[in-house]
Amino acid sequence: SRQICTLFLLDQSQSIPSAATQEALSAISQQFADRPRDNDLAGLIVFGKQPRVELPPARYPRDQKIRSITSNLDRQYSDIGSAIQLALGSLPPDTTGRLVLFTDGNQNRGNAVAEAAVARRNGVPIDVVP
Protein backbone atom coordinates (compact mmCIF):
# COMPACT_ATOMS: atom_id res chain seq x y z
CA SER A 1 0.00 0.00 0.00
CA ARG A 2 1.11 3.54 -0.64
CA GLN A 3 -0.87 4.79 2.33
CA ILE A 4 1.11 4.88 5.58
CA CYS A 5 -0.43 4.65 9.04
CA THR A 6 1.82 5.86 11.85
CA LEU A 7 0.67 5.06 15.36
CA PHE A 8 2.34 6.89 18.21
CA LEU A 9 2.54 4.98 21.52
CA LEU A 10 2.96 7.25 24.53
CA ASP A 11 4.00 5.91 27.93
CA GLN A 12 1.99 7.60 30.69
CA SER A 13 3.33 5.67 33.69
CA GLN A 14 4.41 7.53 36.83
CA SER A 15 8.06 7.44 35.77
CA ILE A 16 7.29 9.82 32.89
CA PRO A 17 7.41 13.49 33.98
CA SER A 18 4.60 15.75 32.76
CA ALA A 19 7.15 17.93 30.93
CA ALA A 20 8.23 14.88 28.90
CA THR A 21 4.59 14.16 28.05
CA GLN A 22 4.11 17.72 26.82
CA GLU A 23 7.29 17.47 24.71
CA ALA A 24 6.06 14.21 23.21
CA LEU A 25 2.61 15.66 22.44
CA SER A 26 4.26 18.62 20.74
CA ALA A 27 6.48 16.30 18.67
CA ILE A 28 3.50 14.14 17.69
CA SER A 29 1.49 17.22 16.69
CA GLN A 30 4.45 18.33 14.57
CA GLN A 31 4.49 14.94 12.86
CA PHE A 32 0.81 15.37 12.01
CA ALA A 33 1.72 18.68 10.35
CA ASP A 34 4.83 17.37 8.57
CA ARG A 35 3.41 14.17 7.11
CA PRO A 36 4.50 13.74 3.49
CA ARG A 37 1.06 13.04 2.00
CA ASP A 38 -2.42 14.21 2.96
CA ASN A 39 -3.89 10.72 2.68
CA ASP A 40 -1.50 9.19 5.26
CA LEU A 41 -3.06 8.22 8.58
CA ALA A 42 -1.90 8.75 12.15
CA GLY A 43 -3.16 7.89 15.60
CA LEU A 44 -2.20 7.97 19.27
CA ILE A 45 -2.23 5.17 21.83
CA VAL A 46 -1.46 5.98 25.46
CA PHE A 47 -0.60 3.37 28.04
CA GLY A 48 0.06 2.64 31.67
CA LYS A 49 -1.27 -0.61 33.09
CA GLN A 50 -3.45 -0.96 29.99
CA PRO A 51 -3.33 0.82 26.64
CA ARG A 52 -6.06 3.11 25.35
CA VAL A 53 -6.67 4.52 21.89
CA GLU A 54 -6.53 8.27 22.46
CA LEU A 55 -6.83 9.18 18.75
CA PRO A 56 -7.84 6.40 16.34
CA PRO A 57 -6.05 6.15 13.00
CA ALA A 58 -7.39 8.91 10.74
CA ARG A 59 -6.43 11.75 8.41
CA TYR A 60 -6.12 14.52 10.97
CA PRO A 61 -5.77 18.12 9.84
CA ARG A 62 -2.21 19.33 9.55
CA ASP A 63 -2.92 21.94 12.21
CA GLN A 64 -4.12 19.29 14.72
CA LYS A 65 -2.62 20.13 18.13
CA ILE A 66 -2.67 17.56 20.90
CA ARG A 67 -2.48 19.41 24.20
CA SER A 68 -3.56 16.82 26.74
CA ILE A 69 -4.43 13.19 27.34
CA THR A 70 -8.07 12.45 28.13
CA SER A 71 -7.84 8.68 28.70
CA ASN A 72 -8.06 7.49 32.30
CA LEU A 73 -5.03 5.26 33.00
CA ASP A 74 -3.56 3.37 35.93
CA ARG A 75 -0.16 5.09 35.98
CA GLN A 76 1.43 2.76 38.56
CA TYR A 77 2.28 0.32 35.79
CA SER A 78 3.87 0.37 32.35
CA ASP A 79 2.96 -2.35 29.86
CA ILE A 80 4.77 -1.60 26.61
CA GLY A 81 3.93 -5.03 25.19
CA SER A 82 0.18 -4.55 25.42
CA ALA A 83 0.52 -1.10 23.82
CA ILE A 84 2.37 -2.65 20.86
CA GLN A 85 -0.25 -5.40 20.65
CA LEU A 86 -3.12 -2.86 20.60
CA ALA A 87 -1.30 -0.78 17.98
CA LEU A 88 -0.78 -3.77 15.70
CA GLY A 89 -4.47 -4.62 15.98
CA SER A 90 -5.44 -1.00 15.29
CA LEU A 91 -3.55 -0.65 12.01
CA PRO A 92 -5.98 -0.52 9.07
CA PRO A 93 -5.39 -3.57 6.84
CA ASP A 94 -4.95 -1.55 3.65
CA THR A 95 -2.04 0.54 4.98
CA THR A 96 1.67 0.17 5.61
CA GLY A 97 2.12 0.40 9.37
CA ARG A 98 4.74 2.13 11.46
CA LEU A 99 4.92 2.50 15.25
CA VAL A 100 6.70 5.26 17.15
CA LEU A 101 7.16 4.49 20.85
CA PHE A 102 7.75 7.26 23.40
CA THR A 103 8.92 5.61 26.65
CA ASP A 104 11.64 5.45 29.27
CA GLY A 105 11.65 1.66 28.87
CA ASN A 106 10.80 0.97 32.51
CA GLN A 107 8.12 -1.67 32.04
CA ASN A 108 6.77 -3.63 34.99
CA ARG A 109 4.12 -5.65 33.15
CA GLY A 110 3.91 -7.52 29.88
CA ASN A 111 6.62 -8.47 27.42
CA ALA A 112 7.69 -5.72 25.04
CA VAL A 113 10.38 -7.86 23.39
CA ALA A 114 7.90 -10.60 22.43
CA GLU A 115 5.42 -8.09 20.98
CA ALA A 116 8.20 -6.26 19.13
CA ALA A 117 9.12 -9.60 17.54
CA VAL A 118 5.50 -9.99 16.38
CA ALA A 119 5.64 -6.51 14.86
CA ARG A 120 8.86 -7.38 13.07
CA ARG A 121 7.41 -10.62 11.66
CA ASN A 122 4.51 -8.57 10.33
CA GLY A 123 6.81 -6.01 8.70
CA VAL A 124 5.86 -3.18 11.06
CA PRO A 125 8.92 -1.16 12.16
CA ILE A 126 9.07 0.33 15.66
CA ASP A 127 11.00 3.53 16.22
CA VAL A 128 11.76 4.40 19.85
CA VAL A 129 12.04 7.91 21.24
CA PRO A 130 13.51 7.75 24.77
OpenMM code with the backbone's topology and positions (N, CA, C; nanometers):
from openmm import Vec3, app, unit

residues = "SER ARG GLN ILE CYS THR LEU PHE LEU LEU ASP GLN SER GLN SER ILE PRO SER ALA ALA THR GLN GLU ALA LEU SER ALA ILE SER GLN GLN PHE ALA ASP ARG PRO ARG ASP ASN ASP LEU ALA GLY LEU ILE VAL PHE GLY LYS GLN PRO ARG VAL GLU LEU PRO PRO ALA ARG TYR PRO ARG ASP GLN LYS ILE ARG SER ILE THR SER ASN LEU ASP ARG GLN TYR SER ASP ILE GLY SER ALA ILE GLN LEU ALA LEU GLY SER LEU PRO PRO ASP THR THR GLY ARG LEU VAL LEU PHE THR ASP GLY ASN GLN ASN ARG GLY ASN ALA VAL ALA GLU ALA ALA VAL ALA ARG ARG ASN GLY VAL PRO ILE ASP VAL VAL PRO".split()
positions = [
    Vec3(0.0831, -0.1186, 0.0000),
    Vec3(0.0000, 0.0000, 0.0000),
    Vec3(0.0870, 0.1242, 0.0000),
    Vec3(0.0399, 0.2259, -0.0657),
    Vec3(0.1110, 0.3541, -0.0641),
    Vec3(0.0679, 0.4410, 0.0534),
    Vec3(-0.0379, 0.4014, 0.1195),
    Vec3(-0.0867, 0.4790, 0.2333),
    Vec3(-0.0178, 0.4294, 0.3605),
    Vec3(0.0402, 0.5215, 0.4350),
    Vec3(0.1113, 0.4876, 0.5584),
    Vec3(0.0245, 0.5241, 0.6783),
    Vec3(0.0235, 0.4360, 0.7771),
    Vec3(-0.0427, 0.4652, 0.9042),
    Vec3(0.0621, 0.4610, 1.0139),
    Vec3(0.0867, 0.5757, 1.0752),
    Vec3(0.1816, 0.5858, 1.1853),
    Vec3(0.1035, 0.5959, 1.3150),
    Vec3(0.1287, 0.5015, 1.4035),
    Vec3(0.0669, 0.5056, 1.5357),
    Vec3(0.1740, 0.5421, 1.6381),
    Vec3(0.1442, 0.6439, 1.7162),
    Vec3(0.2340, 0.6887, 1.8213),
    Vec3(0.1894, 0.6242, 1.9523),
    Vec3(0.2830, 0.5636, 2.0246),
    Vec3(0.2541, 0.4977, 2.1516),
    Vec3(0.3225, 0.5788, 2.2607),
    Vec3(0.2440, 0.6327, 2.3531),
    Vec3(0.2962, 0.7252, 2.4534),
    Vec3(0.2811, 0.6680, 2.5931),
    Vec3(0.3953, 0.6422, 2.6563),
    Vec3(0.4003, 0.5913, 2.7933),
    Vec3(0.3513, 0.7002, 2.8887),
    Vec3(0.2530, 0.6654, 2.9718),
    Vec3(0.1987, 0.7600, 3.0693),
    Vec3(0.2133, 0.7096, 3.2119),
    Vec3(0.3097, 0.6187, 3.2342),
    Vec3(0.3326, 0.5672, 3.3688),
    Vec3(0.3914, 0.6771, 3.4573),
    Vec3(0.3949, 0.6515, 3.5876),
    Vec3(0.4409, 0.7527, 3.6828),
    Vec3(0.5857, 0.7939, 3.6626),
    Vec3(0.6653, 0.7107, 3.5968),
    Vec3(0.8062, 0.7445, 3.5767),
    Vec3(0.8267, 0.8471, 3.4659),
    Vec3(0.7197, 0.8833, 3.3978),
    Vec3(0.7286, 0.9822, 3.2895),
    Vec3(0.6859, 1.1188, 3.3446),
    Vec3(0.7773, 1.2159, 3.3494),
    Vec3(0.7406, 1.3492, 3.3978),
    Vec3(0.6424, 1.4185, 3.3030),
    Vec3(0.5595, 1.5060, 3.3577),
    Vec3(0.4596, 1.5753, 3.2759),
    Vec3(0.5262, 1.6609, 3.1681),
    Vec3(0.6442, 1.7146, 3.1949),
    Vec3(0.7146, 1.7933, 3.0932),
    Vec3(0.7512, 1.7053, 2.9736),
    Vec3(0.7895, 1.5804, 2.9996),
    Vec3(0.8226, 1.4881, 2.8902),
    Vec3(0.6980, 1.4552, 2.8090),
    Vec3(0.5847, 1.4412, 2.8764),
    Vec3(0.4593, 1.4159, 2.8054),
    Vec3(0.4260, 1.5334, 2.7144),
    Vec3(0.4404, 1.6545, 2.7636),
    Vec3(0.4107, 1.7723, 2.6818),
    Vec3(0.5055, 1.7821, 2.5618),
    Vec3(0.6339, 1.7483, 2.5827),
    Vec3(0.7290, 1.7473, 2.4705),
    Vec3(0.6876, 1.6444, 2.3663),
    Vec3(0.6474, 1.5268, 2.4134),
    Vec3(0.6056, 1.4205, 2.3211),
    Vec3(0.4816, 1.4626, 2.2438),
    Vec3(0.3832, 1.5217, 2.3118),
    Vec3(0.2611, 1.5659, 2.2442),
    Vec3(0.2918, 1.6722, 2.1400),
    Vec3(0.3851, 1.7596, 2.1705),
    Vec3(0.4261, 1.8618, 2.0743),
    Vec3(0.4931, 1.7973, 1.9530),
    Vec3(0.5796, 1.6991, 1.9772),
    Vec3(0.6477, 1.6297, 1.8673),
    Vec3(0.5486, 1.5521, 1.7809),
    Vec3(0.4509, 1.4886, 1.8434),
    Vec3(0.3496, 1.4143, 1.7689),
    Vec3(0.2651, 1.5103, 1.6848),
    Vec3(0.2255, 1.6213, 1.7439),
    Vec3(0.1490, 1.7220, 1.6693),
    Vec3(0.2291, 1.7716, 1.5488),
    Vec3(0.3597, 1.7885, 1.5675),
    Vec3(0.4447, 1.8334, 1.4574),
    Vec3(0.4501, 1.7282, 1.3472),
    Vec3(0.4505, 1.6009, 1.3864),
    Vec3(0.4494, 1.4940, 1.2856),
    Vec3(0.3188, 1.4934, 1.2067),
    Vec3(0.2076, 1.5248, 1.2737),
    Vec3(0.0809, 1.5373, 1.2015),
    Vec3(0.0936, 1.6446, 1.0940),
    Vec3(0.1582, 1.7561, 1.1288),
    Vec3(0.1724, 1.8679, 1.0352),
    Vec3(0.2705, 1.8362, 0.9232),
    Vec3(0.3755, 1.7602, 0.9538),
    Vec3(0.4831, 1.7368, 0.8572),
    Vec3(0.4672, 1.6097, 0.7747),
    Vec3(0.3544, 1.5427, 0.7854),
    Vec3(0.3411, 1.4168, 0.7106),
    Vec3(0.3558, 1.4443, 0.5609),
    Vec3(0.4194, 1.3499, 0.4903),
    Vec3(0.4503, 1.3744, 0.3491),
    Vec3(0.3284, 1.3825, 0.2579),
    Vec3(0.2228, 1.3057, 0.2893),
    Vec3(0.1060, 1.3044, 0.2003),
    Vec3(-0.0207, 1.3239, 0.2834),
    Vec3(-0.1163, 1.3942, 0.2254),
    Vec3(-0.2416, 1.4214, 0.2957),
    Vec3(-0.3220, 1.2959, 0.3262),
    Vec3(-0.3057, 1.1899, 0.2453),
    Vec3(-0.3888, 1.0717, 0.2679),
    Vec3(-0.3274, 0.9742, 0.3696),
    Vec3(-0.2076, 1.0033, 0.4229),
    Vec3(-0.1503, 0.9187, 0.5264),
    Vec3(-0.2284, 0.9334, 0.6564),
    Vec3(-0.2302, 0.8255, 0.7338),
    Vec3(-0.3055, 0.8221, 0.8584),
    Vec3(-0.2112, 0.8293, 0.9780),
    Vec3(-0.2647, 0.8740, 1.0891),
    Vec3(-0.1895, 0.8753, 1.2147),
    Vec3(-0.2874, 0.8521, 1.3284),
    Vec3(-0.2344, 0.8111, 1.4413),
    Vec3(-0.3159, 0.7894, 1.5601),
    Vec3(-0.2286, 0.7896, 1.6836),
    Vec3(-0.2916, 0.7903, 1.7998),
    Vec3(-0.2199, 0.7972, 1.9270),
    Vec3(-0.2763, 0.6949, 2.0241),
    Vec3(-0.1882, 0.6122, 2.0783),
    Vec3(-0.2226, 0.5172, 2.1830),
    Vec3(-0.1434, 0.5565, 2.3068),
    Vec3(-0.2120, 0.5688, 2.4196),
    Vec3(-0.1457, 0.5980, 2.5462),
    Vec3(-0.1544, 0.4728, 2.6333),
    Vec3(-0.0578, 0.4581, 2.7220),
    Vec3(-0.0597, 0.3375, 2.8044),
    Vec3(0.0028, 0.3592, 2.9412),
    Vec3(-0.0450, 0.2805, 3.0322),
    Vec3(0.0061, 0.2640, 3.1671),
    Vec3(-0.0076, 0.1153, 3.1936),
    Vec3(-0.0994, 0.0809, 3.2849),
    Vec3(-0.1267, -0.0608, 3.3086),
    Vec3(-0.1901, -0.1248, 3.1858),
    Vec3(-0.2795, -0.0497, 3.1210),
    Vec3(-0.3451, -0.0962, 2.9993),
    Vec3(-0.3384, 0.0154, 2.8952),
    Vec3(-0.3353, -0.0211, 2.7681),
    Vec3(-0.3326, 0.0824, 2.6641),
    Vec3(-0.4732, 0.1312, 2.6305),
    Vec3(-0.4800, 0.2522, 2.5821),
    Vec3(-0.6058, 0.3107, 2.5355),
    Vec3(-0.5803, 0.3837, 2.4034),
    Vec3(-0.6764, 0.3757, 2.3135),
    Vec3(-0.6671, 0.4517, 2.1887),
    Vec3(-0.7148, 0.5936, 2.2191),
    Vec3(-0.6212, 0.6864, 2.2206),
    Vec3(-0.6531, 0.8271, 2.2458),
    Vec3(-0.7051, 0.8936, 2.1184),
    Vec3(-0.6393, 0.8692, 2.0064),
    Vec3(-0.6828, 0.9179, 1.8755),
    Vec3(-0.6753, 0.8005, 1.7780),
    Vec3(-0.7876, 0.7529, 1.7277),
    Vec3(-0.7843, 0.6397, 1.6343),
    Vec3(-0.7181, 0.6794, 1.5026),
    Vec3(-0.6679, 0.5826, 1.4278),
    Vec3(-0.6048, 0.6147, 1.2997),
    Vec3(-0.7008, 0.6907, 1.2081),
    Vec3(-0.6553, 0.8063, 1.1603),
    Vec3(-0.7389, 0.8907, 1.0740),
    Vec3(-0.6496, 0.9914, 1.0025),
    Vec3(-0.7107, 1.0648, 0.9102),
    Vec3(-0.6426, 1.1750, 0.8414),
    Vec3(-0.6718, 1.3033, 0.9185),
    Vec3(-0.5908, 1.3322, 1.0160),
    Vec3(-0.6124, 1.4517, 1.0968),
    Vec3(-0.5625, 1.5745, 1.0223),
    Vec3(-0.6236, 1.6897, 1.0496),
    Vec3(-0.5774, 1.8124, 0.9840),
    Vec3(-0.4317, 1.8400, 1.0209),
    Vec3(-0.3624, 1.9018, 0.9302),
    Vec3(-0.2209, 1.9327, 0.9552),
    Vec3(-0.2027, 2.0262, 1.0740),
    Vec3(-0.3045, 2.1027, 1.1079),
    Vec3(-0.2925, 2.1936, 1.2214),
    Vec3(-0.3461, 2.1321, 1.3511),
    Vec3(-0.3662, 2.0005, 1.3529),
    Vec3(-0.4119, 1.9292, 1.4723),
    Vec3(-0.3079, 1.9447, 1.5838),
    Vec3(-0.3498, 1.9973, 1.6964),
    Vec3(-0.2616, 2.0128, 1.8127),
    Vec3(-0.3158, 1.9253, 1.9248),
    Vec3(-0.2292, 1.8411, 1.9776),
    Vec3(-0.2673, 1.7560, 2.0904),
    Vec3(-0.2085, 1.8210, 2.2151),
    Vec3(-0.2945, 1.8668, 2.3029),
    Vec3(-0.2477, 1.9413, 2.4195),
    Vec3(-0.2564, 1.8621, 2.5497),
    Vec3(-0.3409, 1.7588, 2.5499),
    Vec3(-0.3558, 1.6823, 2.6738),
    Vec3(-0.4051, 1.5416, 2.6426),
    Vec3(-0.3957, 1.4565, 2.7422),
    Vec3(-0.4427, 1.3190, 2.7338),
    Vec3(-0.5740, 1.3108, 2.8106),
    Vec3(-0.6768, 1.2541, 2.7475),
    Vec3(-0.8070, 1.2448, 2.8135),
    Vec3(-0.8364, 1.1046, 2.8675),
    Vec3(-0.7598, 1.0049, 2.8242),
    Vec3(-0.7838, 0.8679, 2.8702),
    Vec3(-0.7486, 0.8530, 3.0178),
    Vec3(-0.8299, 0.7776, 3.0888),
    Vec3(-0.8056, 0.7486, 3.2296),
    Vec3(-0.7191, 0.6231, 3.2374),
    Vec3(-0.5991, 0.6363, 3.2955),
    Vec3(-0.5033, 0.5258, 3.3000),
    Vec3(-0.4565, 0.4987, 3.4422),
    Vec3(-0.4237, 0.3738, 3.4690),
    Vec3(-0.3557, 0.3367, 3.5933),
    Vec3(-0.2076, 0.3602, 3.5685),
    Vec3(-0.1529, 0.4664, 3.6262),
    Vec3(-0.0162, 0.5091, 3.5978),
    Vec3(0.0882, 0.4394, 3.6837),
    Vec3(0.0464, 0.3471, 3.7715),
    Vec3(0.1429, 0.2764, 3.8560),
    Vec3(0.2166, 0.1677, 3.7784),
    Vec3(0.1708, 0.1391, 3.6590),
    Vec3(0.2278, 0.0320, 3.5785),
    Vec3(0.2648, 0.0839, 3.4403),
    Vec3(0.3510, 0.0068, 3.3729),
    Vec3(0.3868, 0.0370, 3.2351),
    Vec3(0.3929, -0.0952, 3.1594),
    Vec3(0.3030, -0.1121, 3.0639),
    Vec3(0.2961, -0.2349, 2.9856),
    Vec3(0.3167, -0.2002, 2.8380),
    Vec3(0.4420, -0.1950, 2.7985),
    Vec3(0.4772, -0.1604, 2.6612),
    Vec3(0.4258, -0.2669, 2.5647),
    Vec3(0.4359, -0.3934, 2.6050),
    Vec3(0.3930, -0.5032, 2.5193),
    Vec3(0.2472, -0.4944, 2.4798),
    Vec3(0.1600, -0.4639, 2.5763),
    Vec3(0.0178, -0.4555, 2.5420),
    Vec3(-0.0107, -0.3344, 2.4543),
    Vec3(0.0689, -0.2267, 2.4685),
    Vec3(0.0520, -0.1104, 2.3816),
    Vec3(0.0893, -0.1459, 2.2376),
    Vec3(0.1978, -0.2209, 2.2208),
    Vec3(0.2372, -0.2646, 2.0864),
    Vec3(0.1301, -0.3557, 2.0280),
    Vec3(0.0786, -0.4462, 2.1108),
    Vec3(-0.0255, -0.5400, 2.0653),
    Vec3(-0.1500, -0.4638, 2.0197),
    Vec3(-0.1954, -0.3662, 2.0984),
    Vec3(-0.3123, -0.2863, 2.0599),
    Vec3(-0.2845, -0.2091, 1.9311),
    Vec3(-0.1647, -0.1542, 1.9189),
    Vec3(-0.1300, -0.0783, 1.7985),
    Vec3(-0.1336, -0.1670, 1.6747),
    Vec3(-0.0776, -0.2865, 1.6844),
    Vec3(-0.0783, -0.3772, 1.5701),
    Vec3(-0.2211, -0.4125, 1.5293),
    Vec3(-0.3075, -0.4316, 1.6273),
    Vec3(-0.4473, -0.4618, 1.5978),
    Vec3(-0.5256, -0.3425, 1.5480),
    Vec3(-0.4743, -0.2219, 1.5697),
    Vec3(-0.5438, -0.0999, 1.5286),
    Vec3(-0.5038, -0.0506, 1.3899),
    Vec3(-0.3983, -0.1076, 1.3342),
    Vec3(-0.3552, -0.0648, 1.2006),
    Vec3(-0.4578, -0.1067, 1.0964),
    Vec3(-0.5056, -0.0146, 1.0149),
    Vec3(-0.5976, -0.0523, 0.9072),
    Vec3(-0.5300, -0.1507, 0.8120),
    Vec3(-0.6015, -0.2521, 0.7663),
    Vec3(-0.5394, -0.3571, 0.6845),
    Vec3(-0.4875, -0.3108, 0.5488),
    Vec3(-0.5368, -0.2007, 0.4974),
    Vec3(-0.4947, -0.1552, 0.3649),
    Vec3(-0.3851, -0.0491, 0.3698),
    Vec3(-0.3098, -0.0447, 0.4823),
    Vec3(-0.2039, 0.0541, 0.4977),
    Vec3(-0.0718, -0.0143, 0.5312),
    Vec3(0.0360, 0.0596, 0.5134),
    Vec3(0.1667, 0.0169, 0.5612),
    Vec3(0.1837, 0.0771, 0.6997),
    Vec3(0.2068, -0.0070, 0.7989),
    Vec3(0.2118, 0.0399, 0.9369),
    Vec3(0.3508, 0.0777, 0.9839),
    Vec3(0.3518, 0.1681, 1.0800),
    Vec3(0.4743, 0.2128, 1.1461),
    Vec3(0.4359, 0.2526, 1.2872),
    Vec3(0.5166, 0.2131, 1.3857),
    Vec3(0.4920, 0.2497, 1.5250),
    Vec3(0.6058, 0.3372, 1.5743),
    Vec3(0.5709, 0.4392, 1.6519),
    Vec3(0.6697, 0.5257, 1.7152),
    Vec3(0.6399, 0.5238, 1.8641),
    Vec3(0.7347, 0.4721, 1.9422),
    Vec3(0.7164, 0.4491, 2.0846),
    Vec3(0.7911, 0.5544, 2.1658),
    Vec3(0.7171, 0.6286, 2.2475),
    Vec3(0.7749, 0.7262, 2.3399),
    Vec3(0.7708, 0.6633, 2.4790),
    Vec3(0.8875, 0.6285, 2.5351),
    Vec3(0.8917, 0.5614, 2.6651),
    Vec3(1.0297, 0.5758, 2.7276),
    Vec3(1.0349, 0.5542, 2.8589),
    Vec3(1.1642, 0.5454, 2.9267),
    Vec3(1.2104, 0.4002, 2.9361),
    Vec3(1.1279, 0.3072, 2.8903),
    Vec3(1.1652, 0.1662, 2.8873),
    Vec3(1.1482, 0.0930, 3.0186),
    Vec3(1.0978, 0.1595, 3.1194),
    Vec3(1.0797, 0.0973, 3.2509),
    Vec3(0.9457, 0.0267, 3.2573),
    Vec3(0.9377, -0.0923, 3.1998),
    Vec3(0.8121, -0.1673, 3.2041),
    Vec3(0.8099, -0.2562, 3.3268),
    Vec3(0.6922, -0.2723, 3.3855),
    Vec3(0.6774, -0.3627, 3.4995),
    Vec3(0.5609, -0.4596, 3.4792),
    Vec3(0.5153, -0.4680, 3.3561),
    Vec3(0.4124, -0.5648, 3.3151),
    Vec3(0.4370, -0.5999, 3.1690),
    Vec3(0.3887, -0.7154, 3.1287),
    Vec3(0.3907, -0.7524, 2.9876),
    Vec3(0.5300, -0.7875, 2.9368),
    Vec3(0.5372, -0.8072, 2.8051),
    Vec3(0.6617, -0.8472, 2.7415),
    Vec3(0.6798, -0.7692, 2.6112),
    Vec3(0.7482, -0.6583, 2.6203),
    Vec3(0.7690, -0.5719, 2.5038),
    Vec3(0.8515, -0.6413, 2.3964),
    Vec3(0.9503, -0.7198, 2.4363),
    Vec3(1.0379, -0.7855, 2.3395),
    Vec3(0.9582, -0.8847, 2.2546),
    Vec3(0.8714, -0.9618, 2.3176),
    Vec3(0.7903, -1.0598, 2.2427),
    Vec3(0.6970, -0.9890, 2.1446),
    Vec3(0.6343, -0.8811, 2.1870),
    Vec3(0.5424, -0.8086, 2.0985),
    Vec3(0.6175, -0.7360, 1.9872),
    Vec3(0.7382, -0.6882, 2.0169),
    Vec3(0.8195, -0.6257, 1.9125),
    Vec3(0.8581, -0.7291, 1.8071),
    Vec3(0.8809, -0.8525, 1.8504),
    Vec3(0.9116, -0.9600, 1.7542),
    Vec3(0.7919, -0.9883, 1.6641),
    Vec3(0.6716, -0.9818, 1.7193),
    Vec3(0.5495, -0.9995, 1.6384),
    Vec3(0.5405, -0.8873, 1.5352),
    Vec3(0.5672, -0.7652, 1.5783),
    Vec3(0.5636, -0.6511, 1.4855),
    Vec3(0.6645, -0.6719, 1.3726),
    Vec3(0.7829, -0.7165, 1.4090),
    Vec3(0.8862, -0.7382, 1.3071),
    Vec3(0.8433, -0.8454, 1.2068),
    Vec3(0.7871, -0.9558, 1.2564),
    Vec3(0.7415, -1.0623, 1.1664),
    Vec3(0.6328, -1.0132, 1.0718),
    Vec3(0.5573, -0.9132, 1.1149),
    Vec3(0.4510, -0.8567, 1.0327),
    Vec3(0.4971, -0.7377, 0.9499),
    Vec3(0.6260, -0.7093, 0.9521),
    Vec3(0.6805, -0.6014, 0.8700),
    Vec3(0.6479, -0.4620, 0.9198),
    Vec3(0.6198, -0.4488, 1.0488),
    Vec3(0.5864, -0.3183, 1.1059),
    Vec3(0.7062, -0.2695, 1.1886),
    Vec3(0.7766, -0.1674, 1.1404),
    Vec3(0.8919, -0.1161, 1.2163),
    Vec3(0.8470, -0.0390, 1.3408),
    Vec3(0.9301, -0.0439, 1.4424),
    Vec3(0.9071, 0.0333, 1.5657),
    Vec3(1.0252, 0.1247, 1.5866),
    Vec3(0.9995, 0.2546, 1.5881),
    Vec3(1.1000, 0.3533, 1.6223),
    Vec3(1.0776, 0.3908, 1.7679),
    Vec3(1.1873, 0.4080, 1.8430),
    Vec3(1.1764, 0.4395, 1.9849),
    Vec3(1.2348, 0.5769, 2.0103),
    Vec3(1.1581, 0.6593, 2.0811),
    Vec3(1.2036, 0.7912, 2.1245),
    Vec3(1.2148, 0.7849, 2.2766),
    Vec3(1.3369, 0.7852, 2.3300),
    Vec3(1.3510, 0.7749, 2.4769),
    Vec3(1.3057, 0.9013, 2.5472),
] * unit.nanometer
topology = app.Topology()
chain = topology.addChain("A")
for resn in residues:
    res = topology.addResidue(resn, chain)
    for name in ("N", "CA", "C"):
        topology.addAtom(name, app.Element.getBySymbol(name[0]), res)
